[in-house]
Each structure stands twice: as C-alpha cells, then as structure tokens.
Amino acid sequence: MNRWRNPKATKKAQISPAQKVFELQNQLEDFDLFAKDTLTNLHWTPDQFDDADYFRVMEILAARPAKDRPVDPMQFVKQIQNGQ
C-alpha cells in the first residue's frame, strides 16, 4: 500500500440519480438561456441557431479586442524599457 496516497481522494464522489437528473436539467436550462440570449441579442432565427456550430459560436462570443489580448513577453519588456 502506498502510504503517500490518500485513499479517500481516489474515490469518486457518489451522487444520487435524483442529483444527476437535477444537474442535467440545469445544464439544459443553461443551454436554453444561451439560445435565448443569442436569439434576442444577436437577432438570430431559431433555424440559424440550430444550424450553428456551438463551439464556433462560443469562440466568436469570446473574441477580445486587440488591446485586451496577451502580448509577447519580450515585446512587453521592450515597451517598458523604451518608456512607451
């Protein structure tokens, strides 16, 4: 027996079937809320939403302007050294 391993840490948490159903219902409602927001804010039709690739839509919604994107660390150091 490995004395460094916590035996409780390796066991999977047991959840009841009722808890699993509750979690799945919440996930479905979250997806429906996402659909509602997309239809309302992006003015999509239900057909457009149903035909869209979910992961691509999430990438589009997560896009950041250039000023908020990460910069190359060396470029950042050069900017600081130059006083910009």
ChimeraX attribute file (.defattr): number of C-alpha atoms within 10 A of each C-alpha:
attribute: neighborCount
match mode: 1-to-1
recipient: residues
	/A:1	5
	/A:2	6
	/A:3	6
	/A:4	6
	/A:5	9
	/A:6	9
	/A:7	10
	/A:8	8
	/A:9	8
	/A:10	8
	/A:11	8
	/A:12	7
	/A:13	8
	/A:14	7
	/A:15	8
	/A:16	9
	/A:17	9
	/A:18	9
	/A:19	11
	/A:20	11
	/A:21	11
	/A:22	12
	/A:23	12
	/A:24	12
	/A:25	12
	/A:26	12
	/A:27	12
	/A:28	12
	/A:29	12
	/A:30	12
	/A:31	12
	/A:32	12
	/A:33	12
	/A:34	12
	/A:35	16
	/A:36	16
	/A:37	13
	/A:38	17
	/A:39	15
	/A:40	11
	/A:41	9
	/A:42	9
	/A:43	12
	/A:44	15
	/A:45	11
	/A:46	13
	/A:47	8
	/A:48	11
	/A:49	16
	/A:50	11
	/A:51	8
	/A:52	11
	/A:53	10
	/A:54	10
	/A:55	9
	/A:56	10
	/A:57	12
	/A:58	10
	/A:59	10
	/A:60	9
	/A:61	10
	/A:62	9
	/A:63	10
	/A:64	11
	/A:65	7
	/A:66	8
	/A:67	7
	/A:68	8
	/A:69	9
	/A:70	9
	/A:71	10
	/A:72	8
	/A:73	9
	/A:74	9
	/A:75	10
	/A:76	13
	/A:77	11
	/A:78	11
	/A:79	11
	/A:80	10
	/A:81	9
	/A:82	8
	/A:83	7
	/A:84	7
